[in-house]
C-alpha cells in the first residue's frame, strides 16, 4: 500500500523495459493557471488502437496488448516545473482520454507525450488518501447516466471523484477489513475489480467491486504483494507491483486470472510501478 509521503520515495526515471526502446521527446503543456476540463471526456470515436498504460510516480509507460511489450512514453510533464509532483494513479474514459491524480491534485494527461494539465486540487479532507482510480461505465452505476470517475482510498472506502473540482462523494467501502492495495479497474461488459489487502493474508487478493455500494467480493489470492497498478484487456488482468516488498529490488509485471485471482509472472523490471489504467471500452473477449 503506497504510503502518503513525499519523503524517502525512490523514483526510477527513464527506464525502458522492452529491448531497443527508449525515451521519446516530450512536449510540455502550458500552465493554464487554473482548472481546465476541456477535452477530458468527449464523444469522439474510440481510437483504432489502444493500450494498457502503467506508470511510476514520474514516468508513463504503455503495454502493447497483443505482444505485452512495455515501452516508455515519457516523463510526466508537470504544468508547473517549479512544483514537480508524483502521479499516484491514472484512469482512461471510453474514448481513451486520460486523467491522473497525485496525492493532492487532479490532472488531465496527454497519453502520447505524458504532458499534464492541472484540473483541480483534491478536497482537503481527501488529499493524500487515494491510491486507486478508474472511470466506470454507466452499466456499473446508472445505465442512463454518464461515466463516472471512481477513486479508492487506503482505508478501503470507494469514492466518486469530480475531476473538475477535486470534491469526492463516498459511495461505500470494501467491507470486512479489506484495504485498497493500490488500484481498481472497470471495463464495460466485464465489471469492476480491484486489488486489496485482505486481513490475515500476506499477499494481495483480487476482488469484484459493486460500485453502487463499494462492497467487495473476494475472487482469489494473487500470490503477489503491493499490486499498485491494475489494467485489463481481452479477459486478462494486468498487474503492476512496486519494488518495496521484494528483496530482489525488482518490481513485477504480472497477468491475473479474472476467474481465480491467481497471478502469473510476466517479467521483472527496475521500474517501481505506482499505477495503471485502461479505457472502459477495452475489448473483453480474445
Beta strands, then each sheet from edge to edge (+ up, - down):
strand 1: 52-55
strand 2: 59-63
strand 3: 70-75
strand 4: 89-92
strand 5: 98-101
strand 6: 105-109
strand 7: 116-121
strand 8: 130-136
strand 9: 148-153
strand 10: 157-161
strand 11: 168-173
strand 12: 179-187
strand 13: 191-197
strand 14: 205-209
strand 15: 216-221
strand 16: 227-233
strand 17: 236-241
strand 18: 251-256
strand 19: 263-269
strand 20: 275-277
sheet 1: 3+ 2- 1+ 20-
sheet 2: 4+ 5- 6+ 7-
sheet 3: 8+ 9- 10+ 11-
sheet 4: 12+ 13- 14+ 15-
sheet 5: 16+ 17- 18+ 19-
end
